[in-house]
């Protein structure tokens, strides 16, 4: 490892602000000074002992800084970079695109004394014309004289201009400006050009606001290194580029702008998002060597999917396939089109399982391949999954989702090793159901994130950005008998139906009329524990466990006549029974006032043996903390 900086490294960087990959630059090793976290990236002063320049590490290097591989006063070797101007200042900003650690922290800052030495200058007397002629004669017969060719003098600028004019437009673009990796882009850059593949294209959407009507669409772009960025086009730019952008093709793009990405709407892992206007340049890289971007994953363990439920952020997962269902068909209510669907159940090292729904082509292609090899327990890596609260927690693929079978990544090899050695013999619990297969009466995952009701109702900011999930042990203290406890539902799809004028019930989802319907709970009840009480909503499956019967059965009791109303008696019998609840907390706005909405996601009766073990563990924690 190097123990010193490269001589005049900063001067070399300043002299070559945007080096081409083909340029042979000398070794650039600098010292890292004043390393600090600014926003979500690390900035520092790059020093060669004589000069310094402000610099920034890419976000991908944050893990090496956190682990201590790159340290303040340490040395790094810069392999790729770009130099930007700081707005309204004469200074430059070094954007490190790629680097590697050379040395841990040194004891002191490296400083070099600038010495000026007088160098001897030897002036040679120019040779006379007669001396040159004599030297030529002395060469003898080895010289062959050729007639003088007529030369047309051209300036360097003329030659470059002619070369550019003879090139195709893409060649001129490549010759004019260096292709930048997406990782190096930031809002302070001026001219840049990227070469990217279109990996996702959204539909053209219309909008209406105070400034008028317009249209917009988004694309996701991926470069050769696998870095992604989202680009948005409005109005004229949207109409100009919508047909031009074709999924899977490679493009040169320039004259766009960047801004900090809105976390609420971003769909890729990038600190910035791009906007293209009608003056932006987009040209297809046809008749060129293209590339297949490396797929980069940001895996989320299955037991940590809770915070992503019903959020905008997509997730990547890695898991061992436990089961695969045959392909089925679901009717889409917008256009009544039948959409193929296939469910796979996957597990990981957290010993949790989750159901992933593959839709459209993925259900028929990758899904069939997994169905044929399910007995071999293949490993799948799936990118860009939507997390929903169906069956507690479940995942669904989108149009841009990517599925890799037995991927060649370190995480997959580690998971395979775990599964072969102990995982296949382990008992797995569904992250969605909240119940453990080890116990028919207990809810093992109900002991994760156990809190009291006061923790939830005392923190009114819970669930502002994403749903918050907790487990609670509580009693149902009140179920109001006068509430509308159920709705009429289609027996096929469980959607709400409306009673027709003639006879039967109309389902908008199935687009059909049925003579019968079923009742499904939408119940509100009050739950209480030692710390407080709160109103919660429970839907059909969870409400059935609380009440102890179906909504149809309770409706029959309500219609019975007698001195003691069997309906109210049944609800009263359902109270003051302890349950384990898995709940989600979100924020709803009502009359311009934000309120907490607590929804029951799973219910389980108390397993007193499991509860005792939990309490013993809590007592141990209290003793250790004293």
C-alpha positions as CSV (number, residue, x, y, z in Angstrom):
1,X,0.0,0.0,0.0
2,X,1.1,3.5,-0.8
3,X,2.3,5.6,2.2
4,X,2.6,8.9,0.4
5,X,0.6,11.0,-2.1
6,X,1.4,11.3,-5.8
7,X,3.5,14.3,-6.7
8,X,1.4,17.2,-8.1
9,X,-1.8,15.0,-8.0
10,X,-4.1,18.0,-7.7
11,X,-2.4,19.9,-10.5
12,X,-2.9,16.8,-12.7
13,X,-6.6,16.8,-11.8
14,X,-7.0,20.5,-12.5
15,X,-5.3,20.1,-15.8
16,X,-7.6,17.2,-16.8
17,X,-11.1,18.2,-15.6
18,X,-12.9,15.4,-17.6
19,X,-10.4,12.7,-18.5
20,X,-11.5,10.2,-21.1
21,X,-11.2,6.5,-20.2
22,X,-8.6,6.2,-23.0
23,X,-6.4,8.9,-21.5
24,X,-3.4,7.6,-19.7
25,X,-3.3,9.6,-16.6
26,X,-0.5,9.1,-14.1
27,X,-1.2,7.5,-10.7
28,X,-3.3,9.8,-8.6
29,X,-3.1,9.2,-4.8
30,X,-4.3,11.9,-2.5
31,X,-4.8,12.4,1.2
32,X,-8.3,12.7,2.7
33,X,-8.7,15.7,5.0
34,X,-11.7,17.1,6.9
35,X,-13.9,14.1,6.1
36,X,-17.5,14.7,7.1
37,X,-21.0,13.7,6.2
38,X,-22.9,16.4,4.3
39,X,-26.5,15.5,3.6
40,X,-26.3,11.9,2.6
41,X,-22.8,12.0,1.0
42,X,-19.3,12.4,2.5
43,X,-17.2,15.4,1.5
44,X,-13.5,16.0,2.1
45,X,-10.5,18.0,1.0
46,X,-8.2,16.1,-1.4
47,X,-4.6,17.1,-0.8
48,X,-1.3,16.2,-2.4
49,X,0.7,18.2,0.2
50,X,1.0,21.3,-2.0
51,X,-2.6,21.9,-3.2
52,X,-6.1,21.1,-2.0
53,X,-9.4,20.8,-3.7
54,X,-12.9,20.3,-2.3
55,X,-14.2,16.8,-3.1
56,X,-17.1,14.5,-2.7
57,X,-17.3,10.7,-2.5
58,X,-20.1,8.8,-4.4
59,X,-22.9,7.5,-2.2
60,X,-21.8,3.9,-3.0
61,X,-18.6,4.5,-1.0
62,X,-20.4,5.4,2.2
63,X,-20.2,1.8,3.4
64,X,-16.4,1.8,3.1
65,X,-16.2,5.0,5.1
66,X,-18.6,3.7,7.8
67,X,-16.6,0.4,8.0
68,X,-13.3,2.4,8.4
69,X,-11.7,1.3,5.1
70,X,-11.5,5.0,4.1
71,X,-10.5,7.3,7.0
72,X,-9.8,11.0,7.6
73,X,-6.0,11.6,7.0
74,X,-6.0,8.3,5.0
75,X,-4.9,7.9,1.4
76,X,-7.1,7.0,-1.6
77,X,-6.3,6.2,-5.2
78,X,-8.6,8.0,-7.6
79,X,-9.5,5.9,-10.6
80,X,-12.2,8.1,-12.2
81,X,-13.4,11.5,-11.5
82,X,-14.9,14.7,-13.0
83,X,-14.3,18.3,-12.0
84,X,-17.1,20.8,-11.7
85,X,-17.3,24.5,-11.1
86,X,-18.8,25.8,-7.9
87,X,-21.6,28.3,-8.8
88,X,-20.8,32.0,-8.2
89,X,-17.2,31.0,-7.2
90,X,-13.9,30.6,-9.0
91,X,-13.3,27.3,-7.2
92,X,-13.6,23.7,-8.5
93,X,-15.3,20.7,-7.0
94,X,-13.9,17.2,-7.5
95,X,-16.6,14.5,-8.0
96,X,-15.0,11.2,-7.3
97,X,-16.6,8.6,-9.5
98,X,-14.4,5.6,-8.6
99,X,-11.6,5.1,-6.1
100,X,-10.0,2.6,-3.7
101,X,-8.5,2.9,-0.3
102,X,-4.7,2.9,-0.2
103,X,-3.8,3.5,3.4
104,X,-5.6,4.0,6.8
105,X,-5.3,7.3,8.7
106,X,-1.7,8.7,8.9
107,X,-0.5,10.4,12.0
108,X,-0.3,13.8,10.5
109,X,-1.3,15.8,7.4
110,X,1.2,15.4,4.5
111,X,2.8,18.8,3.7
112,X,5.4,19.4,1.0
113,X,7.7,22.4,0.9
114,X,7.7,24.1,-2.5
115,X,11.3,24.5,-3.6
116,X,12.5,26.6,-6.5
117,X,15.8,25.4,-8.1
118,X,17.7,27.1,-10.8
119,X,18.2,24.8,-13.7
120,X,21.1,25.1,-16.1
121,X,20.0,26.2,-19.5
122,X,22.4,25.1,-22.3
123,X,22.0,27.1,-25.5
124,X,23.2,25.3,-28.6
125,X,24.4,27.2,-31.5
126,X,22.1,26.6,-34.5
127,X,23.7,24.7,-37.4
128,X,24.6,26.6,-40.5
129,X,23.0,25.6,-43.9
130,X,26.4,24.4,-45.2
131,X,26.9,22.1,-42.2
132,X,23.5,20.5,-42.8
133,X,24.4,19.9,-46.5
134,X,27.6,18.3,-45.5
135,X,25.8,16.0,-43.1
136,X,23.4,15.0,-45.9
137,X,26.3,14.2,-48.2
138,X,28.0,12.2,-45.5
139,X,25.0,9.9,-45.4
140,X,26.0,8.6,-48.9
141,X,23.7,6.6,-51.1
142,X,21.2,5.7,-48.4
143,X,19.1,8.7,-49.3
144,X,16.4,8.4,-52.0
145,X,15.1,11.7,-53.3
146,X,11.4,11.9,-54.1
147,X,9.7,14.7,-56.0
148,X,8.1,17.3,-53.8
149,X,4.4,16.8,-53.2
150,X,2.1,19.8,-53.2
151,X,0.9,20.3,-49.7
152,X,-2.3,22.2,-48.7
153,X,-1.9,23.7,-45.3
154,X,-4.9,23.3,-42.9
155,X,-5.3,24.5,-39.4
156,X,-6.0,22.0,-36.6
157,X,-9.5,23.5,-36.2
158,X,-10.3,22.9,-39.9
159,X,-9.2,19.2,-39.6
160,X,-11.3,18.6,-36.5
161,X,-14.3,20.3,-38.1
162,X,-14.0,18.2,-41.3
163,X,-13.7,15.0,-39.2
164,X,-16.8,15.9,-37.2
165,X,-18.8,16.7,-40.3
166,X,-18.0,13.4,-41.9
167,X,-19.2,11.5,-38.8
168,X,-22.6,10.3,-37.9
169,X,-24.5,12.5,-35.3
170,X,-23.7,10.0,-32.5
171,X,-20.1,10.0,-33.4
172,X,-20.0,13.8,-33.3
173,X,-21.7,13.7,-29.9
174,X,-19.1,11.2,-28.6
175,X,-16.2,13.2,-30.0
176,X,-17.5,16.5,-28.7
177,X,-18.1,15.5,-25.1
178,X,-17.2,12.8,-22.7
179,X,-19.9,10.3,-21.7
180,X,-20.5,10.6,-17.9
181,X,-21.5,7.8,-15.6
182,X,-24.8,8.5,-13.8
183,X,-23.0,8.2,-10.5
184,X,-21.0,11.4,-11.3
185,X,-24.0,13.6,-12.1
186,X,-25.2,16.4,-9.7
187,X,-27.3,19.6,-10.0
188,X,-24.2,21.8,-10.2
189,X,-22.8,20.3,-13.4
190,X,-23.1,22.2,-16.7
191,X,-22.5,20.2,-19.8
192,X,-22.8,16.4,-19.6
193,X,-23.8,13.5,-21.7
194,X,-24.9,10.0,-20.6
195,X,-25.2,6.7,-22.4
196,X,-28.1,4.8,-20.9
197,X,-30.6,2.0,-21.5
198,X,-34.3,2.6,-21.1
199,X,-35.3,0.0,-18.5
200,X,-38.8,1.3,-17.6
201,X,-41.3,3.6,-19.3
202,X,-44.5,4.9,-17.7
203,X,-47.8,5.8,-19.4
204,X,-48.6,9.3,-20.6
205,X,-50.7,10.9,-17.9
206,X,-52.7,14.1,-17.9
207,X,-53.0,16.5,-15.0
208,X,-54.9,19.7,-14.1
209,X,-53.9,22.3,-11.6
210,X,-54.2,26.1,-11.0
211,X,-51.8,26.8,-13.9
212,X,-53.8,24.8,-16.4
213,X,-53.8,21.3,-17.9
214,X,-50.8,19.3,-19.1
215,X,-49.3,15.9,-19.7
216,X,-46.4,14.1,-18.1
217,X,-44.6,10.7,-18.2
218,X,-41.6,9.2,-16.5
219,X,-38.8,6.8,-17.6
220,X,-36.1,5.0,-15.7
221,X,-32.6,5.0,-17.2
222,X,-29.7,2.6,-16.4
223,X,-26.1,3.0,-17.4
224,X,-23.5,0.3,-17.9
225,X,-22.5,0.2,-14.2
226,X,-26.1,-0.5,-13.2
227,X,-26.8,2.9,-11.7
228,X,-30.3,4.1,-12.2
229,X,-32.0,7.5,-12.4
230,X,-35.6,8.6,-13.0
231,X,-36.3,11.2,-15.8
232,X,-39.5,13.2,-16.1
233,X,-40.9,15.0,-19.1
234,X,-43.8,17.5,-19.1
235,X,-46.0,18.9,-21.9
236,X,-43.9,19.6,-25.1
237,X,-41.0,17.5,-24.0
238,X,-43.4,14.6,-23.1
239,X,-45.1,14.8,-26.5
240,X,-41.7,15.0,-28.2
241,X,-40.0,12.1,-26.5
242,X,-42.8,9.7,-25.7
243,X,-42.7,7.8,-29.0
244,X,-38.9,8.2,-29.3
245,X,-38.2,6.4,-26.0
246,X,-38.6,2.6,-26.6
247,X,-38.1,0.1,-23.8
248,X,-34.8,-1.7,-24.0
249,X,-33.0,0.6,-26.4
250,X,-29.8,2.6,-25.6
251,X,-29.7,6.4,-25.9
252,X,-27.3,9.3,-25.7
253,X,-28.9,12.0,-23.6
254,X,-27.7,15.6,-22.9
255,X,-29.0,19.0,-22.0
256,X,-31.2,17.9,-19.1
257,X,-31.4,19.2,-15.6
258,X,-31.0,17.5,-12.2
259,X,-32.5,18.2,-8.8
260,X,-32.7,16.4,-5.5
261,X,-35.1,13.5,-5.7
262,X,-38.4,13.7,-3.9
263,X,-38.3,10.7,-1.6
264,X,-42.1,10.4,-1.7
265,X,-42.2,9.8,-5.4
266,X,-38.8,8.3,-6.4
267,X,-38.8,4.8,-7.7
268,X,-35.0,4.2,-8.0
269,X,-32.0,4.4,-5.6
270,X,-30.6,7.7,-6.6
271,X,-30.2,11.0,-4.7
272,X,-31.2,13.0,-7.8
273,X,-33.8,12.9,-10.5
274,X,-33.6,14.3,-14.1
275,X,-35.9,16.5,-16.0
276,X,-35.8,16.7,-19.8
277,X,-37.3,19.7,-21.6
278,X,-38.0,20.3,-25.3
279,X,-34.4,21.5,-25.9
280,X,-32.9,18.3,-24.5
281,X,-31.0,16.0,-26.9
282,X,-32.0,12.3,-27.1
283,X,-30.4,10.2,-29.8
284,X,-30.6,6.4,-30.1
285,X,-27.2,4.6,-30.0
286,X,-27.9,2.5,-33.1
287,X,-25.2,0.6,-35.0
288,X,-23.1,0.7,-31.9
289,X,-22.0,-1.8,-29.4
290,X,-24.7,-1.8,-26.7
291,X,-24.6,-3.1,-23.2
292,X,-26.8,-5.0,-20.7
293,X,-26.8,-3.0,-17.4
294,X,-25.7,-4.9,-14.4
295,X,-28.7,-5.4,-12.1
296,X,-28.1,-3.9,-8.7
297,X,-30.1,-5.1,-5.7
298,X,-30.9,-3.5,-2.4
299,X,-32.3,-6.5,-0.5
300,X,-34.8,-6.1,2.3
301,X,-35.0,-9.0,4.8
302,X,-38.5,-10.5,4.8
303,X,-39.1,-9.7,8.5
304,X,-38.4,-6.0,7.8
305,X,-41.1,-5.6,5.1
306,X,-43.7,-4.1,7.5
307,X,-42.7,-0.4,7.2
308,X,-43.0,-0.6,3.4
309,X,-46.7,-1.8,3.4
310,X,-48.9,0.3,1.1
311,X,-46.0,2.8,0.6
312,X,-44.6,4.2,-2.6
313,X,-41.1,2.8,-2.1
314,X,-40.4,-0.5,-4.0
315,X,-38.3,-3.3,-2.5
316,X,-35.9,-6.0,-3.6
317,X,-35.9,-9.4,-2.0
318,X,-33.8,-12.5,-2.0
319,X,-35.3,-15.8,-0.9
320,X,-35.5,-19.6,-1.3
321,X,-38.6,-20.8,-3.1
322,X,-40.8,-22.9,-0.9
323,X,-43.8,-23.4,-3.1
324,X,-45.2,-22.3,-6.5
325,X,-48.9,-22.3,-7.5
326,X,-50.3,-23.2,-10.9
327,X,-51.0,-20.1,-13.1
328,X,-54.5,-18.6,-12.6
329,X,-56.5,-15.8,-14.3
330,X,-57.7,-12.6,-12.7
331,X,-60.2,-10.4,-14.4
332,X,-59.2,-6.7,-14.4
333,X,-62.2,-4.5,-13.5
334,X,-61.1,-1.6,-15.7
335,X,-61.4,-3.4,-19.0
336,X,-62.5,-6.9,-17.9
337,X,-59.3,-8.3,-19.4
338,X,-58.0,-11.6,-17.9
339,X,-54.5,-11.2,-16.4
340,X,-52.4,-14.3,-15.7
341,X,-51.1,-14.6,-12.1
342,X,-49.0,-17.1,-10.2
343,X,-48.0,-17.0,-6.5
344,X,-44.7,-18.2,-5.1
345,X,-43.8,-18.4,-1.5
346,X,-40.2,-17.5,-0.5
347,X,-38.2,-17.6,2.7
348,X,-34.9,-16.2,3.9
349,X,-32.6,-16.4,6.9
350,X,-35.0,-14.5,9.1
351,X,-37.1,-17.7,9.0
352,X,-40.0,-15.7,7.7
353,X,-42.0,-16.4,4.5
354,X,-43.9,-14.1,2.2
355,X,-46.1,-14.6,-0.9
356,X,-45.0,-13.0,-4.1
357,X,-47.5,-12.6,-6.9
358,X,-46.1,-12.8,-10.4
359,X,-48.2,-11.0,-13.0
360,X,-48.6,-11.0,-16.8
361,X,-45.6,-12.5,-18.7
362,X,-43.6,-13.2,-15.5
363,X,-46.4,-15.6,-14.5
364,X,-46.1,-17.6,-17.7
365,X,-42.3,-17.5,-18.3
366,X,-40.3,-17.2,-15.1
367,X,-43.3,-18.5,-13.1
368,X,-43.5,-21.7,-15.2
369,X,-39.7,-22.2,-14.9
370,X,-40.0,-21.9,-11.1
371,X,-43.0,-24.3,-11.1
372,X,-41.0,-26.9,-12.9
373,X,-38.0,-26.7,-10.5
374,X,-39.8,-25.9,-7.2
375,X,-38.7,-29.3,-5.7
376,X,-35.1,-28.1,-6.0
377,X,-35.8,-25.0,-3.8
378,X,-34.2,-22.5,-6.2
379,X,-33.1,-19.0,-5.0
380,X,-34.7,-16.0,-6.6
381,X,-33.7,-12.4,-6.5
382,X,-36.6,-10.0,-7.4
383,X,-36.2,-6.3,-8.0
384,X,-38.9,-3.6,-7.7
385,X,-41.7,-5.2,-5.8
386,X,-44.8,-3.5,-4.5
387,X,-45.7,-4.2,-0.8
388,X,-49.4,-4.5,0.1
389,X,-51.4,-5.4,3.2
390,X,-53.2,-8.3,1.4
391,X,-53.1,-11.3,3.8
392,X,-51.1,-9.1,6.2
393,X,-48.1,-8.5,4.1
394,X,-47.6,-9.6,0.5
395,X,-45.6,-8.7,-2.6
396,X,-46.5,-8.1,-6.2
397,X,-44.5,-7.6,-9.4
398,X,-44.9,-4.6,-11.6
399,X,-44.1,-4.0,-15.3
400,X,-40.5,-3.1,-14.5
401,X,-39.9,-5.9,-12.0
402,X,-36.9,-8.2,-12.7
403,X,-36.6,-11.8,-11.5
404,X,-33.3,-13.7,-11.5
405,X,-33.2,-17.4,-10.7
406,X,-30.1,-18.6,-8.8
407,X,-28.3,-15.3,-9.3
408,X,-24.5,-15.2,-9.1
409,X,-24.3,-12.7,-6.2
410,X,-22.6,-13.2,-2.7
411,X,-25.8,-12.9,-0.9
412,X,-27.4,-15.8,-2.8
413,X,-24.4,-18.0,-2.1
414,X,-24.7,-17.2,1.6
415,X,-28.4,-17.9,1.6
416,X,-27.9,-21.2,-0.2
417,X,-25.3,-22.3,2.3
418,X,-27.6,-21.4,5.2
419,X,-30.6,-23.2,3.7
420,X,-28.7,-26.4,2.9
421,X,-27.1,-26.6,6.3
422,X,-30.1,-25.7,8.6
423,X,-32.8,-23.7,6.8
424,X,-34.5,-26.6,5.1
425,X,-35.1,-28.3,8.5
426,X,-36.2,-25.0,10.2
427,X,-39.9,-24.1,10.8
428,X,-40.9,-20.9,8.9
429,X,-43.5,-18.4,10.0
430,X,-45.4,-16.3,7.5
431,X,-44.7,-12.6,7.9
432,X,-48.3,-11.8,6.9
433,X,-50.4,-14.1,9.0
434,X,-48.8,-13.4,12.3
435,X,-49.2,-17.0,13.4
436,X,-46.4,-19.5,14.0
437,X,-46.6,-23.0,12.6
438,X,-44.9,-24.2,15.8
439,X,-48.0,-23.4,17.8
440,X,-51.6,-23.9,16.8
441,X,-52.8,-21.4,19.4
442,X,-50.1,-18.9,19.7
443,X,-48.8,-16.1,17.6
444,X,-45.0,-16.1,17.7
445,X,-44.5,-13.0,15.5
446,X,-47.0,-11.2,17.8
447,X,-44.0,-10.9,20.2
448,X,-42.1,-8.8,17.7
449,X,-42.3,-5.0,18.4
450,X,-44.6,-5.5,21.4
451,X,-45.7,-2.1,22.8
452,X,-48.4,-0.8,25.0
453,X,-51.4,1.2,23.7
454,X,-50.0,4.4,25.4
455,X,-47.0,4.1,23.1
456,X,-49.2,4.5,20.1
457,X,-51.8,7.0,21.2
458,X,-49.1,9.1,23.0
459,X,-47.2,9.5,19.7
460,X,-49.5,11.2,17.3
461,X,-46.8,11.5,14.6
462,X,-46.7,7.7,14.1
463,X,-47.5,6.6,10.5
464,X,-47.0,10.0,8.9
465,X,-44.6,8.8,6.2
466,X,-45.1,5.1,6.2
467,X,-47.5,2.7,8.1
468,X,-46.0,1.8,11.5
469,X,-46.5,-1.8,12.7
470,X,-46.7,-3.0,16.3
471,X,-47.9,-6.0,18.4
472,X,-50.2,-5.4,21.3
473,X,-51.7,-7.6,24.0
474,X,-55.1,-6.1,24.8
475,X,-58.8,-6.8,25.6
476,X,-61.8,-5.8,23.4
477,X,-63.6,-3.6,25.8
478,X,-66.5,-2.4,23.6
479,X,-68.3,-3.2,20.4
480,X,-71.1,-0.8,19.6
481,X,-74.1,-2.8,18.5
482,X,-75.7,0.2,16.6
483,X,-72.8,0.5,14.1
484,X,-72.9,-0.7,10.5
485,X,-70.8,-3.8,11.1
486,X,-70.8,-5.3,7.6
487,X,-71.3,-4.7,3.9
488,X,-72.9,-6.8,1.2
489,X,-70.2,-8.4,-0.8
490,X,-69.9,-10.4,-4.1
491,X,-69.4,-14.1,-3.4
492,X,-66.8,-14.3,-6.2
493,X,-64.5,-11.3,-5.6
494,X,-65.6,-9.9,-2.2
495,X,-66.2,-6.5,-3.7
496,X,-69.1,-4.4,-2.5
497,X,-72.4,-5.0,-4.4
498,X,-75.5,-2.9,-4.9
499,X,-79.0,-4.1,-4.7
500,X,-80.8,-3.9,-8.1
501,X,-84.3,-2.6,-8.7
502,X,-85.5,-5.9,-10.1
503,X,-83.8,-8.6,-8.1
504,X,-80.4,-9.7,-7.1
505,X,-77.1,-7.8,-6.5
506,X,-74.9,-6.2,-9.1
507,X,-71.0,-6.5,-8.8
508,X,-69.1,-3.8,-10.6
509,X,-65.9,-5.9,-10.3
510,X,-67.3,-9.0,-12.0
511,X,-69.7,-7.1,-14.1
512,X,-72.5,-9.5,-13.3
513,X,-75.8,-9.8,-11.4
514,X,-76.2,-12.5,-8.7
515,X,-79.3,-13.6,-6.8
516,X,-77.3,-13.9,-3.5
517,X,-74.5,-12.1,-1.8
518,X,-72.5,-12.6,1.4
519,X,-71.9,-10.2,4.4
520,X,-68.3,-9.2,5.3
521,X,-67.3,-7.3,8.5
522,X,-66.1,-3.7,8.6
523,X,-66.1,-3.5,12.4
524,X,-64.9,-0.8,14.8
525,X,-64.2,-1.7,18.4
526,X,-62.5,-0.3,21.4
527,X,-59.5,-2.2,22.8
528,X,-57.9,-1.6,26.2
529,X,-54.7,-2.5,28.2
530,X,-53.2,-1.4,31.4
531,X,-51.9,1.8,29.9
532,X,-54.9,3.1,27.9
533,X,-57.5,2.5,25.3
534,X,-58.0,3.1,21.5
535,X,-60.5,2.6,18.7
536,X,-59.4,0.1,16.1
537,X,-60.8,-1.1,12.7
538,X,-61.0,-4.8,11.9
539,X,-62.0,-6.4,8.6
540,X,-63.7,-9.7,7.9
541,X,-61.1,-12.4,8.9
542,X,-59.9,-10.5,11.9
543,X,-63.4,-9.5,13.1
544,X,-64.6,-13.2,12.8
545,X,-61.8,-14.2,15.3
546,X,-62.9,-11.4,17.7
547,X,-66.7,-12.0,17.5
548,X,-66.5,-15.8,17.1
549,X,-68.9,-16.1,14.1
550,X,-69.3,-14.9,10.6
551,X,-71.2,-11.7,9.6
552,X,-73.9,-13.8,8.0
553,X,-74.4,-15.7,11.3
554,X,-74.5,-12.5,13.4
555,X,-77.1,-11.0,11.0
556,X,-79.4,-14.0,11.6
557,X,-79.1,-13.4,15.4
558,X,-79.9,-9.7,14.8
559,X,-83.1,-10.6,13.1
560,X,-84.3,-13.0,15.9
561,X,-86.9,-11.6,18.3
562,X,-87.0,-12.3,22.0
563,X,-86.7,-10.7,25.4
564,X,-82.9,-11.0,25.4
565,X,-81.5,-9.8,22.1
566,X,-79.2,-12.6,21.0
567,X,-77.3,-10.1,18.7
568,X,-76.3,-7.8,21.5
569,X,-75.6,-10.7,23.8
570,X,-73.2,-12.2,21.3
571,X,-71.3,-8.9,21.1
572,X,-71.2,-8.6,24.9
573,X,-69.7,-12.1,25.1
574,X,-66.9,-11.1,22.8
575,X,-65.6,-8.4,25.1
576,X,-63.0,-8.6,27.9
577,X,-61.3,-11.6,26.3
578,X,-57.5,-11.1,25.9
579,X,-56.0,-11.2,22.4
580,X,-52.7,-10.6,20.7
581,X,-53.1,-8.0,18.0
582,X,-50.8,-7.1,15.1
583,X,-51.8,-3.5,14.1
584,X,-50.8,-0.9,11.6
585,X,-50.9,2.9,12.4
586,X,-51.5,5.4,9.6
587,X,-52.5,9.1,9.4
588,X,-55.9,10.1,8.0
589,X,-57.2,13.6,7.4
590,X,-60.7,14.4,8.5
591,X,-62.1,18.0,8.4
592,X,-58.6,19.3,7.8
593,X,-57.4,17.5,11.0
594,X,-55.0,14.6,11.0
595,X,-56.1,11.6,13.0
596,X,-54.5,8.2,13.8
597,X,-56.1,5.2,12.1
598,X,-55.3,1.9,13.8
599,X,-56.1,-1.2,11.8
600,X,-56.0,-4.8,13.0
601,X,-53.9,-6.8,10.7
602,X,-53.9,-10.1,12.6
603,X,-55.5,-11.6,15.7
604,X,-54.4,-14.5,17.8
605,X,-55.5,-15.9,21.2
606,X,-53.1,-15.9,24.1
607,X,-50.7,-18.9,24.3
608,X,-50.0,-18.6,28.0
609,X,-46.8,-20.8,27.8
610,X,-45.4,-18.5,25.1
611,X,-46.6,-15.5,27.0
612,X,-44.8,-16.6,30.1
613,X,-41.5,-17.1,28.1
614,X,-41.9,-13.7,26.7
615,X,-42.4,-12.1,30.2
616,X,-39.3,-14.0,31.5
617,X,-37.2,-12.6,28.7
618,X,-38.5,-9.1,29.5
619,X,-37.6,-9.5,33.2
620,X,-34.1,-10.6,32.2
621,X,-33.7,-7.5,30.1
622,X,-34.8,-5.3,33.0
623,X,-32.2,-7.0,35.3
624,X,-29.4,-6.5,32.8
625,X,-30.3,-2.8,32.3
626,X,-30.0,-2.1,36.1
